[in-house]
Amino acid sequence: MTTKRTPRQNYHTSHEAIAKRLKRARGHLGKVVSMIEEGAPCVDVARQLQAVSNAVYNAKQTLVRDHIGHCLGEDMTSSRSAEEIKAELAEITKYL
């Protein structure tokens, strides 16, 4: 059985930086849409899409690694069974 956490318990110190990075990526993605609609060269569009993709990937990596360190660290797992912890670790690492 998975332990329910309150939203604040799921807050990590990295979340603010991750949100900022994703908001910036959202702005870049909007620019990519505009570039496509305006007929920008495909190489330029691909370059911008790569930048958006990298930003999202890096945000995801930071989130997953922070989750492992924070939510699966010793302080957070003392009230959970080894099976619950292993299941959560298996689930979160699928996204690495």
Secondary structure as GFF3:
##gff-version 3
##sequence-region A 1 96
A	DSSP	three_ten_helix	7	10	.	.	.	ID=ss1
A	DSSP	alpha_helix	15	38	.	.	.	ID=ss2
A	DSSP	alpha_helix	42	71	.	.	.	ID=ss3
A	DSSP	alpha_helix	74	77	.	.	.	ID=ss4
A	DSSP	alpha_helix	82	93	.	.	.	ID=ss5
###
